[in-house]
Amino acid sequence: MKLKVLKIWSVVSTILVIIIVLFALFLMGSRIMGYRVFNVTSGSMSPTYEVGDLIYVKTVDPESVEEGDPITFVLNENLVVATHRVVRIDAENQQFYTKGDANDTIDSSPVHYKNLIGVPQYKIPKLGYVSDYIQNPPGMYVTIGICVVLIFMVFLPDIIEKRKKKKNTLAAESIGTSGTENVSAETKTAETSVEAASQADAPENISAEESSESKEAVQPETAEKKSDE
């Protein structure tokens, strides 16, 4: 029963590990495909992008951007990243004028072409909370710990089964050795009994021989006494 429970847990933990790996690949693999992933932290673009949404931004040529497109860009010298919608383009000065969907006014500073990161292609609602947690302490350490435990639990049933087989093998070898020793002891006891019996019979035979010789020696002396008389 215990082994069955461990096997069930092994299947569950394997599924969880696969989910975590796929999630990591989804986050990291997107960069290989040319996407950059950002977590929405404000409601300035609500309802298009809500707080906690994860958006995937594709690098594009600034000249391909049109009015009405949402763009992701570096907002200021502190390298703060924002995503707002383009309301006007100043192609001559290579600048975008932007505004948040939830804001009433246009942003005070235009966005230069060189500060453009890209255009959001799609989003995953609320996954940004998870992404933000696992990429920063202490969530990062918790995630690593959970992964280690899950990987260990995947292989735990196999480890227990191998130990059980090894224990059974050692027990079988121990029983075989004990049986051999018992047979040897019985054989030795039988041999000892035979030797003891042989030694017990030997004095009786000798005594019988001595008695016969004594009788033969006495008979001639008796015959000699009769002839003298």
VEXDREN-2710 file (C-alpha; in Angstrom, 1 decimal):
% VEXDREN-2710
k/r/px/py/pz
1/MET/0.0/0.0/0.0
2/LYS/2.8/2.4/0.9
3/LEU/4.6/1.6/-2.3
4/LYS/1.4/2.2/-4.3
5/VAL/1.0/5.7/-2.7
6/LEU/4.6/6.5/-3.5
7/LYS/4.1/5.5/-7.1
8/ILE/1.0/7.7/-7.3
9/TRP/2.9/10.6/-5.8
10/SER/5.7/9.9/-8.3
11/VAL/3.3/10.4/-11.2
12/VAL/1.9/13.6/-9.6
13/SER/5.3/15.1/-8.9
14/THR/6.5/14.2/-12.5
15/ILE/3.5/16.1/-13.9
16/LEU/4.3/19.1/-11.6
17/VAL/8.0/19.0/-12.7
18/ILE/6.9/19.0/-16.4
19/ILE/4.6/22.0/-15.8
20/ILE/7.4/23.9/-14.1
21/VAL/9.9/23.1/-16.9
22/LEU/7.4/24.1/-19.6
23/PHE/6.7/27.3/-17.7
24/ALA/10.4/28.1/-17.6
25/LEU/10.8/27.3/-21.3
26/PHE/7.8/29.5/-22.0
27/LEU/9.5/32.4/-20.2
28/MET/13.1/31.8/-21.4
29/GLY/12.3/30.2/-24.8
30/SER/10.4/33.3/-25.9
31/ARG/13.6/35.3/-25.8
32/ILE/15.2/32.9/-28.2
33/MET/12.2/33.6/-30.6
34/GLY/12.8/37.3/-30.3
35/TYR/10.3/38.2/-27.6
36/ARG/10.9/40.1/-24.4
37/VAL/8.6/39.4/-21.5
38/PHE/7.2/42.1/-19.2
39/ASN/5.0/42.1/-16.2
40/VAL/2.3/44.8/-16.1
41/THR/2.6/46.7/-12.8
42/SER/0.2/49.6/-13.3
43/GLY/-3.4/50.1/-14.6
44/SER/-2.6/52.8/-17.1
45/MET/-3.4/50.5/-20.0
46/SER/-6.6/49.0/-18.5
47/PRO/-8.6/47.3/-19.8
48/THR/-6.3/46.2/-22.6
49/TYR/-3.5/45.2/-20.2
50/GLU/-4.4/44.7/-16.5
51/VAL/-2.1/44.6/-13.5
52/GLY/-0.5/41.2/-13.3
53/ASP/-0.7/40.4/-17.0
54/LEU/2.3/39.0/-18.7
55/ILE/2.9/40.6/-22.1
56/TYR/5.2/39.4/-24.9
57/VAL/6.9/42.1/-26.8
58/LYS/8.4/41.7/-30.3
59/THR/11.2/43.9/-31.6
60/VAL/10.1/45.9/-34.6
61/ASP/11.4/48.6/-36.9
62/PRO/10.2/52.0/-35.5
63/GLU/9.1/53.0/-39.0
64/SER/6.6/50.1/-39.1
65/VAL/4.7/51.4/-36.0
66/GLU/1.4/53.1/-36.8
67/GLU/-0.9/55.4/-34.8
68/GLY/-3.1/53.3/-32.5
69/ASP/-0.5/50.6/-31.9
70/PRO/0.5/49.9/-28.3
71/ILE/4.3/50.1/-27.9
72/THR/6.7/49.2/-25.1
73/PHE/9.5/51.7/-24.5
74/VAL/12.1/53.0/-22.1
75/LEU/10.3/55.8/-20.3
76/ASN/13.2/57.8/-18.7
77/GLU/16.9/57.8/-17.6
78/ASN/16.1/55.4/-14.8
79/LEU/15.3/52.8/-17.5
80/VAL/11.7/52.5/-16.4
81/VAL/9.8/50.5/-19.0
82/ALA/6.2/51.4/-20.0
83/THR/3.6/50.3/-22.4
84/HIS/1.3/53.0/-23.9
85/ARG/-0.6/53.5/-27.1
86/VAL/0.7/55.7/-29.9
87/VAL/-1.6/58.7/-30.6
88/ARG/0.7/60.6/-32.9
89/ILE/3.9/60.1/-34.8
90/ASP/6.5/62.8/-35.5
91/ALA/8.5/61.1/-38.2
92/GLU/10.6/64.1/-38.9
93/ASN/12.0/64.2/-35.3
94/GLN/11.6/60.4/-34.9
95/GLN/9.3/60.6/-32.0
96/PHE/6.1/58.9/-30.8
97/TYR/3.5/60.6/-28.7
98/THR/1.8/58.1/-26.4
99/LYS/-1.1/57.9/-24.0
100/GLY/-2.3/55.2/-21.6
101/ASP/-5.8/53.9/-22.4
102/ALA/-6.9/54.6/-18.8
103/ASN/-5.3/58.1/-18.7
104/ASP/-7.1/61.3/-19.7
105/THR/-4.0/63.1/-21.0
106/ILE/-1.2/62.5/-23.4
107/ASP/2.2/61.6/-21.9
108/SER/4.3/64.7/-21.2
109/SER/7.4/63.4/-22.9
110/PRO/7.5/62.0/-26.4
111/VAL/9.3/58.6/-27.0
112/HIS/12.3/58.7/-29.3
113/TYR/12.7/55.9/-31.9
114/LYS/15.8/54.7/-30.2
115/ASN/13.9/54.1/-26.9
116/LEU/11.5/51.8/-28.6
117/ILE/11.7/48.2/-27.3
118/GLY/8.9/46.7/-29.4
119/VAL/5.2/46.1/-29.9
120/PRO/3.2/43.7/-27.6
121/GLN/2.1/40.7/-29.5
122/TYR/0.0/38.8/-27.0
123/LYS/-0.6/38.5/-23.2
124/ILE/-1.2/35.9/-20.5
125/PRO/-3.6/37.2/-17.9
126/LYS/-2.4/37.2/-14.3
127/LEU/0.7/35.1/-15.0
128/GLY/2.8/38.1/-14.3
129/TYR/2.3/37.6/-10.6
130/VAL/3.8/34.1/-10.8
131/SER/6.6/35.3/-13.0
132/ASP/7.5/38.2/-10.7
133/TYR/7.4/35.9/-7.7
134/ILE/9.7/33.2/-9.0
135/GLN/12.2/35.6/-10.5
136/ASN/12.9/37.5/-7.3
137/PRO/13.8/36.4/-3.7
138/PRO/12.4/34.8/-1.7
139/GLY/10.2/33.3/-4.4
140/MET/13.2/32.3/-6.4
141/TYR/14.6/30.2/-3.5
142/VAL/11.2/28.7/-2.7
143/THR/10.9/27.6/-6.4
144/ILE/14.3/26.1/-6.5
145/GLY/13.6/24.2/-3.2
146/ILE/10.2/22.9/-4.6
147/CYS/11.9/21.7/-7.8
148/VAL/14.6/19.8/-5.9
149/VAL/12.0/18.1/-3.7
150/LEU/9.8/17.2/-6.6
151/ILE/12.7/15.8/-8.6
152/PHE/13.7/13.7/-5.5
153/MET/10.1/12.5/-5.1
154/VAL/10.0/11.4/-8.7
155/PHE/12.9/9.0/-8.1
156/LEU/12.0/8.0/-4.5
157/PRO/9.8/5.0/-5.4
158/ASP/12.6/3.6/-7.6
159/ILE/15.1/4.1/-4.8
160/ILE/12.9/2.4/-2.2
161/GLU/12.2/-0.5/-4.6
162/LYS/15.9/-1.1/-5.3
163/ARG/16.6/-1.1/-1.5
164/LYS/13.8/-3.6/-0.9
165/LYS/15.2/-5.9/-3.7
166/LYS/18.7/-5.7/-2.2
167/LYS/17.3/-6.5/1.3
168/ASN/15.4/-9.5/-0.1
169/THR/18.5/-10.7/-1.9
170/LEU/20.7/-10.4/1.2
171/ALA/18.0/-12.3/3.2
172/ALA/17.9/-15.1/0.7
173/GLU/21.7/-15.4/0.7
174/SER/21.6/-15.5/4.5
175/ILE/19.0/-18.3/4.6
176/GLY/21.1/-20.3/2.0
177/THR/24.2/-20.0/4.1
178/SER/22.4/-21.0/7.3
179/GLY/21.0/-24.1/5.6
180/THR/24.5/-25.2/4.4
181/GLU/25.9/-24.8/7.9
182/ASN/23.1/-27.0/9.4
183/VAL/23.7/-29.8/6.8
184/SER/27.4/-29.7/7.6
185/ALA/26.8/-29.9/11.3
186/GLU/24.4/-32.9/10.9
187/THR/27.0/-34.7/8.7
188/LYS/29.7/-34.1/11.2
189/THR/27.5/-35.4/14.1
190/ALA/26.7/-38.6/12.1
191/GLU/30.4/-39.2/11.5
192/THR/31.2/-38.7/15.1
193/SER/28.5/-41.2/16.1
194/VAL/29.8/-43.8/13.8
195/GLU/33.3/-43.4/15.1
196/ALA/32.1/-43.7/18.7
197/ALA/30.2/-46.9/17.9
198/SER/33.3/-48.4/16.3
199/GLN/35.5/-47.6/19.2
200/ALA/32.9/-49.1/21.6
201/ASP/32.9/-52.4/19.6
202/ALA/36.7/-52.8/19.6
203/PRO/37.3/-53.7/23.3
204/GLU/34.5/-56.3/23.3
205/ASN/36.2/-58.2/20.4
206/ILE/39.6/-58.0/22.2
207/SER/38.1/-59.3/25.4
208/ALA/36.4/-62.1/23.6
209/GLU/39.7/-63.1/22.0
210/GLU/41.6/-63.0/25.4
211/SER/38.9/-65.2/27.0
212/SER/39.2/-67.8/24.3
213/GLU/43.0/-68.0/24.6
214/SER/42.7/-68.3/28.4
215/LYS/40.4/-71.3/28.1
216/GLU/42.7/-73.0/25.7
217/ALA/45.7/-72.5/28.1
218/VAL/43.8/-74.0/31.1
219/GLN/42.7/-77.2/29.4
220/PRO/46.3/-78.7/28.9
221/GLU/47.1/-78.1/32.6
222/THR/44.1/-80.1/33.7
223/ALA/45.0/-83.0/31.4
224/GLU/48.5/-83.1/32.8
225/LYS/47.2/-83.3/36.4
226/LYS/45.0/-86.3/35.5
227/SER/48.0/-88.2/34.0
228/ASP/50.1/-87.7/37.1
229/GLU/47.5/-89.2/39.3
END
